[in-house]
Amino acid sequence: MDGKMLARLAAVVFVTLAITATAIDMTRQDEAPPTRPAPVVEPSIDPLGAEQRRCQRLGERAAGDAECMAVWAETRNRFLGRGGEWAR
């Protein structure tokens, strides 16, 4: 065998191996990454939230209710980061 024939044979073997490896890789099914279950968050009882819902149910009458006005003021204070009596 001369050098040209040996080089051609090596090229054919290389291309055949490359095609085979590509075909094997394409047919392989990737395993899904392991998933962790979502953490379970226990709902905490928020007295301010309960009062907010009560005031919401009152509708327009809540504007005249002193307790609802205090709840809304406390909600504003929490939102603005001022703290308050409900923040524990």
VENNORDA-V262127 format. One record per residue. N is the residue number from 1. RES is the residue in three letters. D_FIRST is the distance of its C-alpha to the first C-alpha in Angstrom with 1 decimal. Layout:
N	RES	D_FIRST
N	RES	D_FIRST
This chain:
1	MET	0.0
2	ASP	3.7
3	GLY	6.7
4	LYS	8.2
5	MET	6.3
6	LEU	6.7
7	ALA	10.1
8	ARG	11.1
9	LEU	10.5
10	ALA	12.5
11	ALA	15.0
12	VAL	15.6
13	VAL	16.1
14	PHE	18.5
15	VAL	20.4
16	THR	20.8
17	LEU	22.2
18	ALA	24.4
19	ILE	25.9
20	THR	26.5
21	ALA	28.3
22	THR	30.3
23	ALA	31.4
24	ILE	32.5
25	ASP	34.4
26	MET	36.1
27	THR	37.3
28	ARG	38.6
29	GLN	42.4
30	ASP	43.8
31	GLU	46.7
32	ALA	49.9
33	PRO	51.2
34	PRO	54.0
35	THR	57.3
36	ARG	60.5
37	PRO	63.8
38	ALA	66.1
39	PRO	68.9
40	VAL	72.2
41	VAL	74.9
42	GLU	78.4
43	PRO	80.8
44	SER	83.4
45	ILE	87.0
46	ASP	88.0
47	PRO	91.8
48	LEU	91.4
49	GLY	89.0
50	ALA	91.6
51	GLU	94.3
52	GLN	92.1
53	ARG	91.7
54	ARG	95.4
55	CYS	96.2
56	GLN	93.7
57	ARG	95.5
58	LEU	98.8
59	GLY	97.6
60	GLU	100.1
61	ARG	102.6
62	ALA	100.3
63	ALA	101.3
64	GLY	104.7
65	ASP	103.7
66	ALA	104.0
67	GLU	101.4
68	CYS	98.8
69	MET	99.5
70	ALA	98.9
71	VAL	95.7
72	TRP	94.5
73	ALA	95.4
74	GLU	93.5
75	THR	90.5
76	ARG	90.6
77	ASN	91.0
78	ARG	87.9
79	PHE	85.9
80	LEU	86.9
81	GLY	86.3
82	ARG	89.9
83	GLY	90.1
84	GLY	93.3
85	GLU	95.2
86	TRP	92.6
87	ALA	89.7
88	ARG	89.2
